[in-house]
Amino acid sequence: MLKRLLLPALLALLALPGCNSALCDGDGDGYCAPDDCDDTDPLVHPNRDDVCDGRDDNCNGRLSDGEVIDADEDGVPQCFDCDDNVPSVSSSAPEICDGLDNDCDGDIPGEELIDDDEDGTPVCADCDDDDPTRNLDAEEICDGIDNNCDGAFFWDEEAGNGETTDDDGDGYSPCAGDCDDNEILAYPGNYEYLTDGIDNDCDGSGDNKPLLSPETDFPENLRQFLDEECAFHGRVARYVDFEGGLVGDAIGPTSIEGFQILGNTDGSVPYRFRDSSTDPGPFEGSQFASPDVAVDGVSLRFATPQTLVLWTIIGVNPNYGPQYNADIFWDGVNLGGLDSIWGLTNPDFTWNERGFYSYQNVAFEEIVIYDPVPGGEIVAFDNIGFCE
């Protein structure tokens, strides 16, 4: 009878909170279930400080704010994250080269702190730490350089404009303006060839027709015009003054590099180096070029394409001034006649600075200047300028 009375009392005593008994405190932390929400772990029980371990340590039915909040959504709660505003920074993140303490160990490697070009990208991530225009935040542009240090070049998938693509081998990629990367004769800055049906200079219209400039100008301005025209095509202006040969020698194809001058429209009369003291005119230097006999025209031939040629011409008849005209040729094909030759003319028309410009970038290798005087003239030249 006594046993029956004592057993219920004993069980009620063991069920009291905080009862330290092996019968109800499985983990020996002094707390029994149900107050102890995990009676297998002595570090989990009521009246305990909740620490950042992802558990309900004090058995209050919830985790602490630091264990729940993840502001940068990197999967690591705030209490494990030394910067909860940067997704690449947390206690479980790998250390990468970005100048930050990514793994939250309190240390940033030295190579992440060096930035010689001061562009904001440390040396360990900068593909060129001497060039501030190349860094992780730079915009990738079409220049043949990895600007943003991602190991790749510009590529527009929609337009197909590759920075390093040059299928036709003309030195221009599509994103640099090559309008036809399968045509080696089509690229920005090329001369327009009038007869090939190709937009050679990528200006949007192929086979432009040549037009003549109606302008007149002073010699120094004409030379500036030639300088700029040559520079547009990546070349330099060259002025032949015929001072380099022996007086009386014929000016043949090897006398002047890149240029030849012949008399008559068929090129049958040679030009020679002449002494300027034998003829009138405001010469530059002591020599000029002149044919053996009167000619019906002059052929100027060039080794490279031209669009503008200047010359100082001597001995033309002032009465026929407006009637001097010319044709241009490419690969032996006549690309068309022009109304007149333009430039500055002095009053007696015995010496003048003149030029021939093929508009719309149409290239020519030969220009034939026609003499309208019956029987021809001794048409001489003191200086000829072209693109080298």
C-alpha positions in Angstrom: 0.0 0.0 0.0 2.9 2.4 0.8 4.5 1.7 -2.5 1.4 2.6 -4.3 1.3 6.0 -2.6 5.0 6.9 -3.0 5.4 6.1 -6.7 3.1 8.8 -8.1 4.7 11.3 -5.8 8.1 10.4 -7.0 7.1 10.7 -10.6 5.6 14.1 -10.0 8.8 15.3 -8.3 11.0 14.2 -11.3 8.7 16.1 -13.7 9.5 19.4 -12.0 11.4 22.0 -14.2 15.2 21.9 -13.6 15.0 18.5 -12.1 18.5 17.0 -12.3 17.8 13.4 -12.6 19.0 10.8 -15.0 15.4 9.6 -15.3 14.3 12.9 -17.1 17.6 14.8 -18.0 19.1 12.8 -20.7 21.9 15.3 -21.6 22.8 16.2 -18.0 22.3 19.9 -18.4 19.9 20.2 -15.5 16.8 20.5 -17.6 14.2 18.0 -18.5 11.8 17.7 -21.4 9.7 19.3 -22.5 11.4 22.5 -21.2 14.7 21.2 -22.7 13.9 21.3 -26.4 16.9 19.0 -27.2 17.6 16.7 -24.2 20.4 15.1 -26.2 22.6 18.2 -26.3 23.8 19.8 -23.1 24.4 23.1 -24.9 20.6 23.5 -25.6 18.3 24.3 -22.7 16.3 27.2 -21.2 18.1 30.2 -19.7 21.0 29.8 -22.1 22.4 32.6 -24.2 21.5 32.1 -27.8 24.7 32.0 -29.9 25.2 32.1 -33.7 25.1 28.4 -34.5 21.8 28.1 -36.4 20.0 26.4 -33.4 17.4 27.4 -30.9 20.0 27.3 -28.0 17.7 28.8 -25.3 14.6 26.9 -26.3 12.5 30.0 -26.8 11.1 28.7 -30.1 13.0 30.9 -32.5 16.4 31.8 -33.8 18.1 35.1 -33.0 17.9 37.9 -35.6 21.5 37.5 -36.6 20.9 33.8 -37.4 17.9 34.7 -39.7 18.8 37.9 -41.5 20.8 37.5 -44.7 20.7 41.0 -46.3 23.0 40.1 -49.2 21.3 36.8 -49.9 24.5 34.9 -50.1 23.1 32.0 -48.0 25.1 33.0 -45.0 23.3 34.7 -42.0 24.3 38.0 -40.7 26.1 36.7 -37.6 28.4 34.5 -39.8 28.9 37.3 -42.3 31.5 40.0 -41.7 29.8 42.2 -44.4 26.2 41.2 -45.0 25.9 43.8 -47.8 28.3 42.1 -50.2 27.4 38.6 -51.5 31.0 37.6 -52.1 32.0 38.2 -48.4 31.1 35.7 -45.7 32.6 33.1 -43.4 32.1 30.4 -46.0 33.3 32.4 -49.1 36.6 31.7 -50.8 39.2 34.5 -50.8 39.3 36.0 -54.3 41.3 39.0 -55.7 39.0 41.9 -55.2 40.6 43.9 -52.4 38.0 42.5 -49.8 38.3 40.1 -46.9 36.1 37.6 -48.6 36.4 34.7 -46.1 36.0 37.0 -43.0 39.3 35.8 -41.5 40.3 39.4 -40.8 43.1 39.4 -43.3 43.4 40.7 -46.9 46.3 39.2 -49.0 49.0 41.8 -50.0 48.5 41.4 -53.7 44.9 42.6 -53.3 46.1 45.9 -51.9 48.5 46.9 -54.7 47.0 49.1 -57.5 49.9 50.8 -59.3 47.7 52.4 -61.9 45.1 53.5 -59.4 42.2 52.3 -61.4 40.4 50.6 -58.6 41.4 47.0 -59.7 44.2 45.3 -57.6 47.2 44.0 -59.4 46.1 40.3 -58.9 43.0 41.0 -61.0 44.3 43.7 -63.3 45.4 42.5 -66.7 47.6 45.5 -67.0 48.3 47.3 -63.8 50.3 50.0 -65.6 47.3 51.1 -67.7 44.4 52.8 -65.9 42.1 52.3 -68.8 42.2 48.5 -68.4 40.4 47.2 -65.3 37.5 45.1 -64.2 35.1 48.1 -64.5 36.2 49.3 -67.9 33.9 49.1 -70.9 34.9 46.6 -73.6 35.4 48.5 -76.8 36.5 47.6 -80.3 40.3 48.2 -80.2 41.9 44.7 -80.2 42.5 45.0 -76.4 40.9 43.1 -73.5 39.7 46.4 -71.8 37.7 44.8 -68.9 40.2 42.1 -68.1 37.7 39.2 -68.5 40.0 37.3 -70.9 37.6 38.0 -73.9 37.2 40.6 -76.5 34.1 42.5 -77.8 31.5 40.4 -79.4 28.0 41.5 -80.3 26.1 38.2 -80.7 23.2 39.9 -82.4 25.2 41.9 -84.9 28.1 39.4 -85.2 30.7 42.1 -84.8 33.8 40.6 -83.5 36.7 42.6 -82.2 39.3 40.1 -83.3 37.4 38.7 -86.2 39.0 39.4 -89.6 37.9 36.8 -92.0 39.1 38.5 -95.1 42.5 39.5 -93.7 42.2 43.2 -94.6 43.3 44.4 -91.1 39.8 45.5 -90.0 37.3 43.6 -87.8 33.5 44.1 -88.3 33.2 46.1 -85.1 36.0 48.4 -86.4 33.8 49.2 -89.4 34.5 46.5 -91.9 31.2 46.5 -93.9 32.1 43.1 -95.6 34.4 40.8 -93.7 34.5 38.4 -96.6 35.8 41.1 -99.1 39.5 42.1 -98.7 38.9 45.2 -100.9 36.2 46.6 -98.5 37.3 48.3 -95.3 37.1 51.9 -93.8 39.6 54.3 -95.3 40.2 52.3 -98.5 40.0 54.1 -101.8 36.8 53.6 -103.9 37.4 51.7 -107.1 34.8 52.8 -109.6 34.4 49.7 -111.6 34.3 46.7 -109.2 30.8 47.0 -107.8 32.1 47.0 -104.2 31.6 49.5 -101.5 35.4 49.7 -101.0 35.5 52.4 -98.4 32.5 51.2 -96.4 30.7 54.6 -96.7 27.4 53.0 -97.6 27.6 53.5 -101.4 29.8 51.7 -103.8 31.2 52.9 -107.1 30.8 56.6 -106.5 31.3 58.7 -109.6 34.1 61.2 -109.6 33.4 64.9 -109.5 35.7 67.9 -109.9 36.1 70.5 -107.2 35.2 73.9 -108.5 37.2 75.7 -105.8 40.3 77.8 -106.3 42.7 78.4 -103.5 46.2 79.6 -102.6 49.1 77.1 -103.0 49.7 76.8 -99.2 46.0 75.9 -98.7 46.1 73.4 -101.5 49.1 71.7 -99.9 47.3 71.6 -96.6 44.4 70.0 -98.4 46.8 67.3 -99.8 48.3 66.8 -96.4 44.8 66.1 -94.9 43.7 63.9 -97.8 46.8 61.7 -97.5 46.4 61.5 -93.7 42.8 60.3 -94.1 44.2 57.2 -95.8 47.1 56.8 -93.4 49.7 58.1 -95.8 51.8 61.2 -96.1 52.0 63.9 -98.8 55.1 63.9 -101.0 56.3 66.7 -103.2 58.6 65.9 -106.2 60.6 69.0 -107.2 62.8 67.3 -109.9 66.0 68.3 -108.1 67.3 64.8 -107.9 68.4 64.0 -111.4 71.0 65.1 -113.9 70.0 67.9 -116.3 69.2 66.4 -119.7 68.5 62.9 -118.4 65.1 61.3 -119.1 62.7 61.0 -116.2 62.0 57.3 -116.4 60.1 54.9 -114.2 63.1 54.5 -111.9 64.1 58.1 -111.7 61.4 59.1 -109.1 60.1 56.4 -106.8 56.4 55.9 -106.9 55.8 58.3 -109.8 56.3 58.7 -113.5 55.7 61.6 -115.9 55.3 61.1 -119.7 54.4 63.4 -122.6 51.5 63.0 -125.1 48.3 61.2 -124.2 49.8 57.9 -125.2 53.0 58.5 -123.1 55.3 58.5 -126.2 57.4 61.6 -125.3 59.8 61.5 -122.4 60.2 64.2 -119.9 63.7 65.4 -118.9 65.3 67.2 -116.0 65.8 70.8 -117.1 67.9 73.7 -115.8 65.4 76.4 -114.6 67.8 79.2 -115.8 66.8 78.3 -119.4 63.1 79.1 -119.0 61.1 81.8 -117.4 58.9 81.2 -114.3 59.0 81.4 -110.5 60.7 78.1 -110.0 61.4 76.3 -106.7 64.9 75.1 -106.7 67.2 75.0 -109.8 65.5 72.3 -111.9 62.1 71.4 -113.4 60.6 68.8 -115.7 59.9 69.4 -119.4 59.2 67.3 -122.6 61.5 67.2 -125.6 58.8 68.6 -127.9 55.3 70.1 -127.8 52.8 67.5 -126.5 49.1 67.0 -126.8 48.8 66.0 -123.2 50.6 64.7 -120.2 50.3 61.4 -118.4 51.1 61.2 -114.6 51.3 57.7 -113.3 51.5 56.6 -109.7 52.5 53.4 -108.0 49.8 53.7 -105.3 46.1 54.9 -105.5 45.5 58.7 -105.5 42.5 60.9 -105.1 44.2 64.3 -105.1 47.3 65.5 -107.1 48.8 69.0 -107.1 51.3 70.4 -109.5 53.1 73.6 -110.5 52.6 73.9 -114.2 54.5 76.1 -116.7 54.0 77.2 -120.3 50.3 76.6 -120.8 48.4 79.0 -123.1 46.1 81.5 -121.1 43.6 81.7 -124.0 42.7 78.0 -123.5 42.6 78.0 -119.7 39.0 76.8 -119.2 39.5 74.0 -121.8 42.2 72.0 -120.0 40.6 68.8 -118.9 41.6 65.3 -117.8 40.7 61.7 -117.5 41.5 59.3 -114.6 42.3 55.7 -115.0 42.4 52.6 -112.7 44.0 49.4 -113.9 43.9 50.8 -117.4 40.1 51.5 -117.2 39.1 55.1 -118.0 36.9 56.1 -115.0 35.7 59.3 -116.6 36.5 62.7 -117.9 36.3 65.9 -115.9 35.4 69.4 -117.0 38.5 71.3 -116.0 41.6 71.4 -113.8 41.3 73.7 -110.9 43.7 75.8 -108.8 45.3 79.2 -108.7 46.3 80.9 -111.9 48.5 83.9 -112.3 47.5 86.7 -114.7 49.7 85.6 -117.7 49.0 81.9 -117.1 52.6 81.0 -117.6 53.0 79.5 -114.2 50.3 78.4 -111.8 49.6 76.1 -108.9 46.9 73.6 -109.9 45.3 70.4 -108.7 43.1 67.5 -109.6 40.8 66.1 -107.0 38.6 63.0 -107.5 35.6 63.5 -105.2 33.9 60.8 -103.2 37.1 58.9 -102.6 37.4 57.4 -106.1 40.9 56.2 -106.6 43.1 56.5 -109.7 46.5 55.3 -110.7 46.9 57.5 -113.7 45.7 61.0 -114.8 45.9 62.2 -118.4 45.8 66.0 -118.7 44.8 67.1 -122.2 46.3 70.1 -124.0 43.6 72.0 -126.0 46.1 74.0 -128.1 46.4 72.8 -131.7 49.8 71.2 -132.2 50.3 71.0 -128.5 52.6 72.9 -126.1 55.7 72.5 -124.1 53.9 71.8 -120.8 56.4 71.7 -118.0 56.2 71.0 -114.3 58.1 72.4 -111.4 56.6 70.5 -108.5 54.1 67.6 -108.2 52.5 66.5 -105.0 50.8 63.2 -104.2 50.2 60.7 -101.4 53.0 58.3 -100.7 
